[in-house]
Amino acid sequence: MPRVEEMLYPRRRERFEDRRKERGDRKLLDDFFDHSTLLTVSGLINSGAFLQLDFPVATGKEGGVFRASTAEGFRAVKVYRIGNSSYRRLPAYALDELRRETSIHNFTGLIVAWTRREHTLLGRLAEAGVRVPRPFTHRRNVLVMEYLGDREGPAPRLTEAGLDDPAEAWALVRD
C-alpha cells in the first residue's frame, strides 16, 4: 500500500529518482570519462576529428592521452579529467595565466581554459619550427593533436630514448 506522502505528493518521489539518476551520470565511467567528456568526444567524432579512440597511450592524475584512428592515420587525443577530485589544484603559473579567462573557483572552466591555452601554445610552437605535436582542434577538456608514433605504439619519451650522439642532439635542440 502506498504511503500517504506518495499519494499526496507523487511528484516528490519522481524528483528524488531524477536526482539519483543525475548523480549516476556524473560518476566517472572507467575512472576517466564523465558524461560531459563522453559527449565532447562524441561531438569530435561526429565532426570528423577522428573515427574512434583505440587505446590509452599514457594516463596520469590530471588526464590521459589516447591514440585515435582517422582515415589518414592516427591522432593523439588528450583528455583532461574534470571529475577527478585528487587533482584539484593547478600550478601557480597556470592560475596566473588563466584567471583572466575564468574564475579560479570554477574548476571546469579552468580545465577548459587550460585546454584552449595548450592548443594555442602548441600551434605557436609548431609554426615557429619547434618539434611538437601539431594541434588539430580542441573542445572543452579534449585536445586533438598529431600522433607521434606508429602502428606498434607511441614514440618513446625523451627520457626513454637512447641517444647515439648526445652532442648532435644538443645542437639540434639548441638551434
DRENKEGU-255313 format. One record per residue: residue in one letter; x, z, y of N, C-alpha, C, O in turn. Coordinates in steps of 0.2 Angstrom, whole numbers, plus 5000, padded with zeros to 4 digits. Atoms other than C-alpha are relative to their C-alpha. Layout:
N
{aa:a npx:X npz:Z npy:Y capx:X capz:Z capy:Y cpx:X cpz:Z cpy:Y opx:X opz:Z opy:Y}
...
***
This chain:
175
{aa:m npx:5004 npz:5000 npy:4994 capx:5000 capz:5000 capy:5000 cpx:5004 cpz:5000 cpy:5006 opx:5009 opz:5004 opy:5007}
{aa:p npx:4996 npz:5001 npy:4994 capx:5007 capz:4995 capy:5017 cpx:5000 cpz:5007 cpy:5004 opx:4995 opz:5010 opy:5004}
{aa:r npx:5000 npz:4994 npy:4996 capx:5012 capz:5009 capy:5029 cpx:4996 cpz:4999 cpy:5006 opx:4995 opz:4993 opy:5008}
{aa:v npx:5004 npz:5001 npy:4994 capx:5002 capz:5012 capy:5045 cpx:5003 cpz:4996 cpy:5005 opx:5000 opz:4992 opy:5008}
{aa:e npx:4996 npz:5004 npy:4995 capx:5016 capz:5006 capy:5056 cpx:5000 cpz:4993 cpy:4999 opx:4999 opz:4989 opy:5003}
{aa:e npx:4999 npz:5007 npy:5001 capx:5017 capz:4990 capy:5047 cpx:4993 cpz:4996 cpy:5001 opx:4993 opz:4991 opy:5003}
{aa:m npx:5007 npz:5003 npy:4999 capx:4998 capz:4987 capy:5048 cpx:4999 cpz:5000 cpy:5008 opx:4996 opz:4995 opy:5010}
{aa:l npx:5001 npz:5000 npy:4993 capx:4998 capz:4992 capy:5067 cpx:5005 cpz:4995 cpy:5004 opx:5003 opz:4992 opy:5008}
{aa:y npx:4995 npz:5004 npy:4996 capx:5014 capz:4983 capy:5072 cpx:5004 cpz:4995 cpy:4995 opx:5010 opz:4997 opy:4993}
{aa:p npx:4997 npz:5004 npy:5005 capx:5018 capz:4969 capy:5059 cpx:5006 cpz:4996 cpy:5003 opx:5010 opz:4995 opy:4999}
{aa:r npx:4994 npz:5004 npy:4997 capx:5030 capz:4960 capy:5071 cpx:5006 cpz:5004 cpy:5000 opx:5012 opz:5002 opy:5000}
{aa:r npx:4995 npz:4996 npy:5000 capx:5041 capz:4975 capy:5072 cpx:5005 cpz:4999 cpy:4994 opx:5011 opz:4999 opy:4994}
{aa:r npx:4996 npz:5001 npy:5006 capx:5047 capz:4973 capy:5054 cpx:5003 cpz:4993 cpy:5000 opx:5009 opz:4992 opy:4998}
{aa:e npx:4997 npz:5007 npy:4999 capx:5049 capz:4954 capy:5057 cpx:5006 cpz:5000 cpy:5004 opx:5011 opz:4997 opy:5003}
{aa:r npx:4994 npz:4999 npy:4995 capx:5061 capz:4958 capy:5072 cpx:5006 cpz:5003 cpy:4996 opx:5011 opz:5001 opy:4997}
{aa:f npx:4994 npz:4996 npy:5003 capx:5071 capz:4970 capy:5061 cpx:5003 cpz:4995 cpy:4995 opx:5009 opz:4995 opy:4994}
{aa:e npx:4997 npz:5005 npy:5005 capx:5073 capz:4957 capy:5047 cpx:5004 cpz:4994 cpy:5004 opx:5009 opz:4992 opy:5001}
{aa:d npx:4997 npz:5005 npy:4997 capx:5078 capz:4944 capy:5060 cpx:5007 cpz:5003 cpy:5003 opx:5012 opz:4999 opy:5002}
{aa:r npx:4994 npz:4997 npy:4998 capx:5091 capz:4956 capy:5067 cpx:5005 cpz:5001 cpy:4994 opx:5011 opz:4999 opy:4995}
{aa:r npx:4996 npz:4999 npy:5006 capx:5098 capz:4959 capy:5050 cpx:5003 cpz:4993 cpy:4998 opx:5009 opz:4993 opy:4996}
{aa:k npx:4998 npz:5007 npy:5001 capx:5099 capz:4940 capy:5047 cpx:5006 cpz:4998 cpy:5005 opx:5010 opz:4995 opy:5003}
{aa:e npx:4995 npz:5002 npy:4995 capx:5109 capz:4938 capy:5063 cpx:5006 cpz:5004 cpy:4999 opx:5011 opz:5001 opy:5000}
{aa:r npx:4994 npz:4996 npy:5002 capx:5121 capz:4952 capy:5058 cpx:5004 cpz:4996 cpy:4995 opx:5010 opz:4996 opy:4995}
{aa:g npx:4997 npz:5004 npy:5006 capx:5124 capz:4942 capy:5042 cpx:5004 cpz:4994 cpy:5002 opx:5009 opz:4992 opy:5000}
{aa:d npx:4997 npz:5006 npy:4997 capx:5128 capz:4926 capy:5052 cpx:5006 cpz:5002 cpy:5004 opx:5011 opz:4997 opy:5003}
{aa:r npx:4994 npz:4998 npy:4997 capx:5141 capz:4935 capy:5062 cpx:5006 cpz:5002 cpy:4996 opx:5011 opz:5002 opy:4998}
{aa:k npx:4994 npz:4998 npy:5005 capx:5151 capz:4941 capy:5047 cpx:5004 cpz:4994 cpy:4999 opx:5002 opz:4988 opy:4999}
{aa:l npx:4995 npz:5005 npy:5001 capx:5166 capz:4931 capy:5044 cpx:4999 cpz:4997 cpy:4993 opx:4999 opz:5001 opy:4988}
{aa:l npx:5000 npz:5003 npy:5007 capx:5165 capz:4919 capy:5029 cpx:5007 cpz:4999 cpy:4998 opx:5011 opz:4996 opy:5002}
{aa:d npx:4993 npz:5001 npy:5003 capx:5180 capz:4919 capy:5018 cpx:5005 cpz:5003 cpy:5005 opx:5011 opz:5001 opy:5005}
{aa:d npx:4996 npz:4997 npy:4995 capx:5188 capz:4931 capy:5031 cpx:5003 cpz:4996 cpy:5006 opx:5008 opz:4998 opy:5009}
{aa:f npx:4997 npz:5004 npy:4995 capx:5191 capz:4917 capy:5043 cpx:4995 cpz:4997 cpy:5004 opx:4995 opz:4997 opy:5011}
{aa:f npx:5005 npz:5004 npy:4996 capx:5176 capz:4906 capy:5049 cpx:4994 cpz:5004 cpy:5001 opx:4990 opz:5006 opy:4996}
{aa:d npx:5006 npz:4998 npy:4998 capx:5162 capz:4914 capy:5058 cpx:4995 cpz:4995 cpy:5001 opx:4997 opz:4989 opy:5001}
{aa:h npx:5006 npz:5005 npy:4999 capx:5145 capz:4905 capy:5061 cpx:5002 cpz:4995 cpy:5006 opx:5002 opz:4989 opy:5005}
{aa:s npx:4998 npz:5004 npy:4995 capx:5151 capz:4898 capy:5078 cpx:5006 cpz:4996 cpy:4999 opx:5006 opz:4990 opy:5001}
{aa:t npx:4994 npz:5004 npy:5002 capx:5168 capz:4892 capy:5071 cpx:4998 cpz:4995 cpy:4995 opx:5000 opz:4989 opy:4996}
{aa:l npx:5002 npz:5005 npy:5005 capx:5159 capz:4883 capy:5057 cpx:4996 cpz:4995 cpy:5004 opx:4997 opz:4989 opy:5002}
{aa:l npx:5003 npz:5005 npy:4996 capx:5148 capz:4874 capy:5070 cpx:5004 cpz:4996 cpy:5004 opx:5004 opz:4990 opy:5005}
{aa:t npx:4995 npz:5003 npy:4996 capx:5163 capz:4870 capy:5080 cpx:5003 cpz:4995 cpy:4996 opx:5004 opz:4989 opy:4998}
{aa:v npx:4997 npz:5005 npy:5005 capx:5172 capz:4862 capy:5065 cpx:4995 cpz:4995 cpy:4998 opx:4997 opz:4989 opy:4998}
{aa:s npx:5005 npz:5005 npy:5002 capx:5156 capz:4853 capy:5060 cpx:4999 cpz:4995 cpy:5006 opx:4999 opz:4989 opy:5005}
{aa:g npx:5000 npz:5004 npy:4994 capx:5155 capz:4846 capy:5078 cpx:5006 cpz:4995 cpy:5000 opx:5005 opz:4990 opy:5002}
{aa:l npx:4994 npz:5004 npy:5000 capx:5173 capz:4840 capy:5077 cpx:5000 cpz:4995 cpy:4994 opx:5002 opz:4989 opy:4996}
{aa:i npx:5001 npz:5004 npy:5006 capx:5169 capz:4832 capy:5060 cpx:4995 cpz:4994 cpy:5002 opx:4997 opz:4988 opy:5001}
{aa:n npx:5005 npz:5005 npy:4998 capx:5154 capz:4823 capy:5067 cpx:5002 cpz:4996 cpy:5006 opx:5000 opz:4990 opy:5006}
{aa:s npx:4998 npz:5004 npy:4995 capx:5163 capz:4817 capy:5082 cpx:5006 cpz:4995 cpy:4998 opx:5008 opz:4991 opy:5002}
{aa:g npx:4995 npz:5004 npy:5003 capx:5176 capz:4809 capy:5071 cpx:5007 cpz:5002 cpy:5001 opx:5012 opz:4998 opy:5000}
{aa:a npx:4993 npz:4997 npy:4999 capx:5191 capz:4820 capy:5075 cpx:5004 cpz:5000 cpy:4993 opx:5010 opz:4999 opy:4993}
{aa:f npx:4997 npz:5000 npy:5007 capx:5194 capz:4822 capy:5056 cpx:4994 cpz:4999 cpy:4995 opx:4988 opz:5000 opy:4997}
{aa:l npx:5006 npz:5001 npy:5005 capx:5184 capz:4819 capy:5040 cpx:4999 cpz:5007 cpy:4996 opx:4993 opz:5008 opy:4995}
{aa:q npx:5001 npz:4994 npy:5004 capx:5187 capz:4836 capy:5031 cpx:5006 cpz:5004 cpy:5000 opx:5012 opz:5002 opy:5002}
{aa:l npx:4994 npz:4996 npy:5000 capx:5198 capz:4851 capy:5030 cpx:5002 cpz:5000 cpy:4993 opx:4998 opz:5001 opy:4988}
{aa:d npx:4997 npz:5000 npy:5007 capx:5210 capz:4850 capy:5015 cpx:5002 cpz:5007 cpy:4997 opx:4999 opz:5009 opy:4992}
{aa:f npx:4997 npz:4993 npy:5003 capx:5219 capz:4867 capy:5013 cpx:5003 cpz:5003 cpy:5006 opx:5005 opz:5000 opy:5011}
{aa:p npx:4996 npz:4997 npy:4994 capx:5227 capz:4880 capy:5024 cpx:5007 cpz:4999 cpy:4999 opx:5010 opz:5000 opy:4994}
{aa:v npx:4992 npz:5001 npy:5000 capx:5245 capz:4877 capy:5029 cpx:5003 cpz:5007 cpy:5001 opx:5008 opz:5009 opy:4998}
{aa:a npx:4997 npz:4993 npy:4998 capx:5248 capz:4894 capy:5037 cpx:4994 cpz:5004 cpy:5003 opx:4990 opz:5002 opy:5006}
{aa:t npx:5005 npz:4996 npy:4996 capx:5237 capz:4909 capy:5042 cpx:5004 cpz:5006 cpy:5002 opx:5009 opz:5008 opy:5000}
{aa:g npx:4997 npz:4994 npy:4997 capx:5241 capz:4924 capy:5052 cpx:4994 cpz:5004 cpy:5003 opx:4989 opz:5003 opy:5002}
{aa:k npx:5005 npz:4996 npy:4998 capx:5232 capz:4938 capy:5061 cpx:4996 cpz:4997 cpy:5006 opx:4990 opz:4999 opy:5006}
{aa:e npx:5004 npz:5003 npy:4995 capx:5227 capz:4928 capy:5076 cpx:4996 cpz:4993 cpy:4998 opx:4992 opz:4991 opy:5002}
{aa:g npx:5003 npz:5006 npy:5002 capx:5222 capz:4912 capy:5067 cpx:5004 cpz:4997 cpy:4994 opx:5008 opz:5000 opy:4991}
{aa:g npx:4997 npz:5003 npy:5005 capx:5227 capz:4899 capy:5055 cpx:5000 cpz:4992 cpy:5001 opx:4997 opz:4990 opy:5006}
{aa:v npx:4999 npz:5008 npy:4999 capx:5232 capz:4880 capy:5053 cpx:4998 cpz:4997 cpy:4993 opx:5000 opz:5000 opy:4988}
{aa:f npx:5003 npz:5003 npy:5006 capx:5223 capz:4869 capy:5041 cpx:5002 cpz:4992 cpy:5000 opx:5003 opz:4990 opy:5006}
{aa:r npx:4999 npz:5007 npy:5000 capx:5228 capz:4851 capy:5035 cpx:4993 cpz:4997 cpy:5000 opx:4989 opz:4999 opy:4996}
{aa:a npx:5007 npz:5004 npy:5000 capx:5213 capz:4839 capy:5039 cpx:5002 cpz:4993 cpy:4998 opx:5007 opz:4990 opy:5000}
{aa:s npx:4999 npz:5008 npy:5002 capx:5211 capz:4821 capy:5032 cpx:4996 cpz:4996 cpy:5005 opx:4991 opz:4998 opy:5008}
{aa:t npx:5003 npz:5005 npy:4996 capx:5207 capz:4807 capy:5043 cpx:5001 cpz:4993 cpy:4997 opx:5004 opz:4992 opy:4991}
{aa:a npx:4999 npz:5007 npy:5003 capx:5206 capz:4788 capy:5039 cpx:5007 cpz:4998 cpy:5001 opx:5009 opz:4994 opy:4997}
{aa:e npx:4993 npz:5002 npy:4999 capx:5223 capz:4786 capy:5046 cpx:5005 cpz:5004 cpy:4997 opx:5011 opz:5002 opy:4996}
{aa:g npx:4995 npz:4996 npy:5003 capx:5232 capz:4800 capy:5038 cpx:4997 cpz:5008 cpy:5000 opx:4992 opz:5009 opy:4998}
{aa:f npx:5002 npz:4993 npy:5000 capx:5232 capz:4819 capy:5041 cpx:5001 cpz:5002 cpy:5008 opx:5004 opz:5000 opy:5012}
{aa:r npx:4999 npz:4997 npy:4994 capx:5230 capz:4830 capy:5056 cpx:5000 cpz:5008 cpy:4999 opx:4998 opz:5010 opy:4993}
{aa:a npx:5000 npz:4993 npy:5000 capx:5233 capz:4849 capy:5059 cpx:4994 cpz:5003 cpy:5004 opx:4993 opz:5000 opy:5010}
{aa:v npx:5006 npz:4997 npy:4996 capx:5218 capz:4859 capy:5064 cpx:5002 cpz:5008 cpy:5000 opx:5002 opz:5011 opy:4995}
{aa:k npx:4999 npz:4993 npy:4998 capx:5222 capz:4876 capy:5072 cpx:4994 cpz:5004 cpy:5002 opx:4991 opz:5002 opy:5007}
{aa:v npx:5006 npz:4996 npy:4998 capx:5208 capz:4889 capy:5072 cpx:5002 cpz:5007 cpy:5001 opx:5005 opz:5010 opy:4998}
{aa:y npx:4999 npz:4993 npy:4998 capx:5209 capz:4905 capy:5082 cpx:4995 cpz:5004 cpy:4997 opx:4989 opz:5002 opy:4998}
{aa:r npx:5005 npz:4996 npy:5002 capx:5200 capz:4919 capy:5074 cpx:4997 cpz:5004 cpy:5006 opx:5000 opz:5006 opy:5011}
{aa:i npx:5004 npz:4997 npy:4995 capx:5186 capz:4926 capy:5085 cpx:4998 cpz:5007 cpy:4998 opx:4998 opz:5012 opy:5001}
{aa:g npx:5003 npz:4994 npy:5003 capx:5178 capz:4939 capy:5074 cpx:5005 cpz:5005 cpy:4997 opx:5003 opz:5010 opy:4995}
{aa:n npx:4995 npz:4996 npy:5003 capx:5194 capz:4947 capy:5068 cpx:5002 cpz:5006 cpy:5005 opx:5004 opz:5005 opy:5010}
{aa:s npx:4999 npz:4994 npy:4995 capx:5195 capz:4965 capy:5076 cpx:5007 cpz:5002 cpy:4999 opx:5009 opz:5007 opy:5004}
{aa:s npx:4993 npz:4997 npy:5000 capx:5213 capz:4968 capy:5071 cpx:5004 cpz:4997 cpy:5005 opx:5010 opz:4999 opy:5006}
{aa:y npx:4996 npz:5003 npy:4995 capx:5219 capz:4956 capy:5084 cpx:4996 cpz:4999 cpy:5006 opx:4993 opz:4994 opy:5007}
{aa:r npx:5004 npz:5000 npy:4994 capx:5210 capz:4960 capy:5100 cpx:5004 cpz:5000 cpy:5006 opx:5001 opz:5000 opy:5012}
{aa:r npx:4996 npz:5000 npy:4994 capx:5224 capz:4961 capy:5112 cpx:5005 cpz:4994 cpy:5001 opx:5009 opz:4993 opy:4996}
{aa:l npx:4995 npz:5006 npy:4999 capx:5233 capz:4946 capy:5119 cpx:5006 cpz:5003 cpy:5004 opx:5006 opz:5008 opy:5007}
{aa:p npx:4994 npz:4998 npy:4996 capx:5251 capz:4947 capy:5126 cpx:4999 cpz:5000 cpy:5007 opx:4994 opz:4997 opy:5010}
{aa:a npx:5000 npz:4999 npy:4993 capx:5253 capz:4952 capy:5144 cpx:5000 cpz:4993 cpy:5004 opx:4997 opz:4992 opy:5008}
{aa:y npx:4999 npz:5006 npy:4997 capx:5259 capz:4935 capy:5149 cpx:4994 cpz:4995 cpy:4999 opx:4992 opz:4991 opy:5004}
{aa:a npx:5006 npz:5004 npy:5002 capx:5244 capz:4927 capy:5141 cpx:4994 cpz:5002 cpy:5005 opx:4990 opz:4998 opy:5008}
{aa:l npx:5005 npz:4998 npy:4996 capx:5232 capz:4938 capy:5151 cpx:5001 cpz:4998 cpy:5007 opx:4996 opz:4997 opy:5011}
{aa:d npx:4999 npz:5002 npy:4993 capx:5240 capz:4934 capy:5167 cpx:4998 cpz:4993 cpy:5002 opx:4995 opz:4992 opy:5007}
{aa:e npx:5001 npz:5007 npy:4999 capx:5238 capz:4916 capy:5165 cpx:4992 cpz:4998 cpy:4999 opx:4989 opz:4994 opy:5003}
{aa:l npx:5007 npz:5001 npy:5001 capx:5220 capz:4917 capy:5158 cpx:4995 cpz:5003 cpy:5004 opx:4989 opz:5001 opy:5004}
{aa:r npx:5005 npz:4996 npy:4996 capx:5212 capz:4929 capy:5169 cpx:4997 cpz:4996 cpy:5006 opx:4992 opz:4998 opy:5008}
{aa:r npx:5003 npz:5004 npy:4995 capx:5209 capz:4916 capy:5182 cpx:4995 cpz:4996 cpy:4997 opx:4990 opz:4993 opy:5001}
{aa:e npx:5005 npz:5005 npy:5003 capx:5198 capz:4906 capy:5170 cpx:4994 cpz:5004 cpy:4997 opx:4989 opz:5002 opy:4997}
{aa:t npx:5005 npz:4996 npy:5003 capx:5188 capz:4920 capy:5162 cpx:5001 cpz:5008 cpy:5001 opx:5007 opz:5010 opy:5002}
{aa:s npx:5000 npz:4993 npy:4999 capx:5185 capz:4939 capy:5162 cpx:5005 cpz:5002 cpy:4994 opx:5004 opz:5000 opy:4988}
{aa:i npx:4996 npz:4997 npy:5005 capx:5198 capz:4949 capy:5152 cpx:4997 cpz:5004 cpy:4995 opx:4999 opz:5006 opy:4990}
{aa:h npx:5004 npz:4996 npy:5005 capx:5184 capz:4959 capy:5144 cpx:4996 cpz:4995 cpy:4995 opx:4993 opz:4998 opy:4991}
{aa:n npx:5003 npz:5005 npy:5005 capx:5177 capz:4943 capy:5136 cpx:5005 cpz:4997 cpy:4995 opx:5008 opz:4992 opy:4997}
{aa:f npx:4995 npz:5002 npy:5004 capx:5187 capz:4941 capy:5121 cpx:4999 cpz:4993 cpy:4997 opx:5004 opz:4989 opy:4997}
{aa:t npx:5001 npz:5007 npy:5002 capx:5179 capz:4925 capy:5115 cpx:5002 cpz:4995 cpy:5006 opx:5005 opz:4990 opy:5004}
{aa:g npx:4998 npz:5005 npy:4995 capx:5181 capz:4917 capy:5132 cpx:5008 cpz:5000 cpy:5001 opx:5010 opz:4994 opy:5003}
{aa:l npx:4992 npz:5000 npy:5000 capx:5200 capz:4922 capy:5132 cpx:5002 cpz:4995 cpy:4994 opx:5007 opz:4992 opy:4996}
{aa:i npx:4998 npz:5004 npy:5005 capx:5202 capz:4914 capy:5115 cpx:4999 cpz:4992 cpy:5002 opx:5003 opz:4988 opy:5000}
{aa:v npx:5002 npz:5007 npy:4998 capx:5193 capz:4898 capy:5121 cpx:5005 cpz:4997 cpy:5006 opx:5007 opz:4992 opy:5005}
{aa:a npx:4995 npz:5002 npy:4994 capx:5204 capz:4898 capy:5137 cpx:5007 cpz:4999 cpy:4997 opx:5011 opz:4994 opy:4999}
{aa:w npx:4994 npz:5000 npy:5003 capx:5219 capz:4901 capy:5126 cpx:5001 cpz:4993 cpy:4996 opx:5006 opz:4990 opy:4997}
{aa:t npx:5000 npz:5006 npy:5004 capx:5215 capz:4886 capy:5115 cpx:5001 cpz:4994 cpy:5005 opx:5004 opz:4989 opy:5004}
{aa:r npx:5000 npz:5005 npy:4994 capx:5212 capz:4875 capy:5131 cpx:5007 cpz:4999 cpy:5003 opx:5010 opz:4994 opy:5004}
{aa:r npx:4993 npz:5000 npy:4997 capx:5229 capz:4880 capy:5138 cpx:5005 cpz:4998 cpy:4995 opx:5009 opz:4994 opy:4997}
{aa:e npx:4996 npz:5002 npy:5005 capx:5238 capz:4877 capy:5122 cpx:5000 cpz:4992 cpy:4999 opx:5005 opz:4989 opy:4999}
{aa:h npx:5001 npz:5007 npy:5000 capx:5231 capz:4859 capy:5121 cpx:5003 cpz:4997 cpy:5006 opx:5006 opz:4992 opy:5005}
{aa:t npx:4997 npz:5003 npy:4994 capx:5236 capz:4856 capy:5139 cpx:5008 cpz:5000 cpy:5000 opx:5011 opz:4995 opy:5001}
{aa:l npx:4992 npz:4999 npy:5001 capx:5254 capz:4863 capy:5136 cpx:5003 cpz:4995 cpy:4995 opx:5008 opz:4992 opy:4997}
{aa:l npx:4997 npz:5005 npy:5005 capx:5257 capz:4853 capy:5120 cpx:4999 cpz:4993 cpy:5003 opx:5004 opz:4989 opy:5002}
{aa:g npx:5000 npz:5007 npy:4997 capx:5251 capz:4837 capy:5129 cpx:5005 cpz:4999 cpy:5005 opx:5009 opz:4994 opy:5005}
{aa:r npx:4995 npz:5001 npy:4995 capx:5263 capz:4840 capy:5144 cpx:5007 cpz:5000 cpy:4996 opx:5011 opz:4996 opy:4998}
{aa:l npx:4994 npz:5000 npy:5003 capx:5277 capz:4844 capy:5132 cpx:5001 cpz:4993 cpy:4996 opx:5007 opz:4990 opy:4996}
{aa:a npx:4999 npz:5007 npy:5003 capx:5274 capz:4828 capy:5122 cpx:5001 cpz:4994 cpy:5005 opx:5005 opz:4990 opy:5003}
{aa:e npx:4999 npz:5006 npy:4995 capx:5273 capz:4817 capy:5137 cpx:5007 cpz:5001 cpy:5003 opx:5010 opz:4996 opy:5005}
{aa:a npx:4993 npz:4999 npy:4997 capx:5290 capz:4825 capy:5143 cpx:5005 cpz:4998 cpy:4995 opx:5011 opz:4998 opy:4996}
{aa:g npx:4995 npz:5002 npy:5006 capx:5298 capz:4819 capy:5126 cpx:5002 cpz:5006 cpy:4996 opx:5006 opz:5005 opy:4991}
{aa:v npx:4998 npz:4995 npy:5004 capx:5299 capz:4836 capy:5118 cpx:4996 cpz:4999 cpy:4993 opx:4991 opz:4997 opy:4993}
{aa:r npx:5003 npz:5001 npy:5007 capx:5296 capz:4835 capy:5099 cpx:4995 cpz:5006 cpy:4998 opx:4997 opz:5011 opy:4995}
{aa:v npx:5005 npz:4995 npy:5002 capx:5280 capz:4845 capy:5097 cpx:4994 cpz:4996 cpy:4997 opx:4994 opz:4990 opy:4998}
{aa:p npx:5006 npz:5003 npy:5002 capx:5264 capz:4841 capy:5088 cpx:4996 cpz:4997 cpy:5006 opx:4994 opz:5001 opy:5010}
{aa:r npx:5004 npz:5003 npy:4994 capx:5254 capz:4829 capy:5099 cpx:4993 cpz:5002 cpy:4999 opx:4990 opz:5001 opy:4994}
{aa:p npx:5007 npz:4998 npy:5000 capx:5237 capz:4836 capy:5103 cpx:4995 cpz:4994 cpy:5001 opx:4996 opz:4990 opy:5004}
{aa:f npx:5005 npz:5005 npy:5000 capx:5221 capz:4826 capy:5100 cpx:4994 cpz:5002 cpy:5004 opx:4992 opz:4999 opy:5009}
{aa:t npx:5006 npz:4998 npy:4997 capx:5207 capz:4836 capy:5105 cpx:4999 cpz:5008 cpy:4999 opx:5003 opz:5011 opy:4994}
{aa:h npx:5002 npz:4993 npy:5001 capx:5200 capz:4854 capy:5106 cpx:4993 cpz:5001 cpy:5002 opx:4990 opz:4998 opy:5005}
{aa:r npx:5007 npz:4998 npy:4998 capx:5183 capz:4863 capy:5106 cpx:5000 cpz:5007 cpy:4998 opx:5002 opz:5009 opy:4993}
{aa:r npx:5001 npz:4993 npy:5001 capx:5180 capz:4881 capy:5108 cpx:5007 cpz:5003 cpy:4997 opx:5012 opz:5003 opy:5001}
{aa:n npx:4994 npz:4997 npy:5003 capx:5193 capz:4890 capy:5097 cpx:5004 cpz:4996 cpy:4995 opx:5007 opz:4998 opy:4991}
{aa:v npx:4997 npz:5004 npy:5005 capx:5198 capz:4875 capy:5087 cpx:5004 cpz:4994 cpy:5004 opx:5002 opz:4991 opy:5008}
{aa:l npx:4996 npz:5005 npy:4997 capx:5213 capz:4863 capy:5091 cpx:5002 cpz:4996 cpy:4995 opx:5005 opz:4998 opy:4990}
{aa:v npx:4998 npz:5005 npy:5004 capx:5216 capz:4847 capy:5083 cpx:5006 cpz:4996 cpy:5002 opx:5007 opz:4994 opy:5008}
{aa:m npx:4994 npz:5003 npy:4998 capx:5234 capz:4840 capy:5083 cpx:5003 cpz:4996 cpy:4995 opx:5001 opz:4996 opy:4989}
{aa:e npx:4996 npz:5004 npy:5005 capx:5247 capz:4829 capy:5074 cpx:5002 cpz:5005 cpy:4995 opx:5004 opz:5011 opy:4996}
{aa:y npx:4998 npz:4996 npy:5006 capx:5251 capz:4835 capy:5057 cpx:5007 cpz:4998 cpy:4998 opx:5009 opz:4992 opy:4998}
{aa:l npx:4993 npz:5001 npy:5001 capx:5270 capz:4837 capy:5054 cpx:5001 cpz:5001 cpy:4992 opx:5001 opz:5007 opy:4990}
{aa:g npx:4999 npz:4999 npy:5007 capx:5272 capz:4834 capy:5035 cpx:4998 cpz:4994 cpy:4996 opx:4997 opz:4989 opy:5000}
{aa:d npx:5002 npz:5005 npy:5004 capx:5267 capz:4823 capy:5021 cpx:4995 cpz:5002 cpy:4995 opx:4992 opz:5007 opy:4996}
{aa:r npx:5006 npz:4999 npy:5005 capx:5255 capz:4822 capy:5006 cpx:5002 cpz:5007 cpy:4996 opx:4997 opz:5010 opy:4994}
{aa:e npx:4998 npz:4994 npy:5004 capx:5265 capz:4836 capy:4997 cpx:4999 cpz:5006 cpy:5004 opx:4998 opz:5011 opy:5001}
{aa:g npx:5001 npz:4994 npy:4996 capx:5264 capz:4848 capy:5011 cpx:5003 cpz:5000 cpy:5007 opx:5005 opz:4994 opy:5009}
{aa:p npx:4998 npz:5000 npy:4993 capx:5269 capz:4853 capy:5029 cpx:5008 cpz:5000 cpy:5000 opx:5011 opz:5001 opy:4995}
{aa:a npx:4993 npz:5000 npy:4999 capx:5286 capz:4850 capy:5036 cpx:5003 cpz:5008 cpy:5000 opx:4999 opz:5012 opy:5002}
{aa:p npx:4998 npz:4993 npy:5000 capx:5297 capz:4866 capy:5034 cpx:5001 cpz:5002 cpy:5007 opx:5002 opz:4999 opy:5012}
{aa:r npx:4999 npz:4997 npy:4993 capx:5298 capz:4878 capy:5048 cpx:5007 cpz:5000 cpy:5002 opx:5011 opz:4999 opy:4998}
{aa:l npx:4993 npz:5001 npy:4997 capx:5313 capz:4878 capy:5059 cpx:5005 cpz:5005 cpy:4996 opx:5010 opz:5004 opy:4995}
{aa:t npx:4996 npz:4994 npy:5003 capx:5319 capz:4895 capy:5051 cpx:5001 cpz:4998 cpy:4993 opx:5006 opz:5001 opy:4990}
{aa:e npx:4999 npz:5002 npy:5008 capx:5317 capz:4887 capy:5033 cpx:5004 cpz:4994 cpy:5000 opx:5007 opz:4993 opy:4994}
{aa:a npx:4997 npz:5007 npy:5001 capx:5325 capz:4870 capy:5037 cpx:5008 cpz:5002 cpy:5000 opx:5011 opz:5005 opy:5004}
{aa:g npx:4993 npz:4999 npy:5000 capx:5343 capz:4869 capy:5032 cpx:5003 cpz:4995 cpy:5005 opx:5001 opz:4989 opy:5005}
{aa:l npx:4997 npz:5004 npy:4995 capx:5355 capz:4861 capy:5045 cpx:5006 cpz:4997 cpy:4997 opx:5011 opz:5001 opy:4995}
{aa:d npx:4993 npz:5003 npy:5002 capx:5369 capz:4849 capy:5039 cpx:5005 cpz:5001 cpy:5005 opx:5011 opz:5002 opy:5004}
{aa:d npx:4995 npz:4999 npy:4994 capx:5377 capz:4849 capy:5056 cpx:4997 cpz:5004 cpy:5006 opx:4993 opz:5001 opy:5010}
{aa:p npx:5003 npz:4996 npy:4995 capx:5372 capz:4863 capy:5067 cpx:5001 cpz:4998 cpy:5007 opx:4997 opz:4998 opy:5012}
{aa:a npx:4998 npz:5002 npy:4993 capx:5382 capz:4856 capy:5082 cpx:4995 cpz:4994 cpy:5002 opx:4993 opz:4993 opy:5008}
{aa:e npx:5004 npz:5006 npy:4998 capx:5372 capz:4840 capy:5081 cpx:4993 cpz:5002 cpy:5002 opx:4990 opz:4999 opy:5006}
{aa:a npx:5007 npz:4997 npy:4999 capx:5355 capz:4849 capy:5080 cpx:5000 cpz:5003 cpy:5007 opx:4995 opz:5002 opy:5011}
{aa:w npx:5000 npz:4997 npy:4994 capx:5360 capz:4859 capy:5095 cpx:5000 cpz:4995 cpy:5006 opx:4997 opz:4996 opy:5011}
{aa:a npx:4999 npz:5005 npy:4995 capx:5365 capz:4844 capy:5105 cpx:4993 cpz:4996 cpy:5001 opx:4991 opz:4994 opy:5006}
{aa:l npx:5007 npz:5003 npy:4999 capx:5348 capz:4836 capy:5101 cpx:4995 cpz:5004 cpy:5003 opx:4991 opz:5001 opy:5007}
{aa:v npx:5005 npz:4996 npy:4996 capx:5338 capz:4851 capy:5107 cpx:5002 cpz:5001 cpy:5007 opx:4998 opz:5001 opy:5011}
{aa:r npx:4998 npz:4999 npy:4993 capx:5349 capz:4853 capy:5122 cpx:4998 cpz:4994 cpy:5004 opx:4997 opz:4995 opy:5010}
{aa:d npx:5001 npz:5006 npy:4996 capx:5347 capz:4835 capy:5128 cpx:4993 cpz:4998 cpy:5000 opx:4991 opz:4993 opy:5003}
***
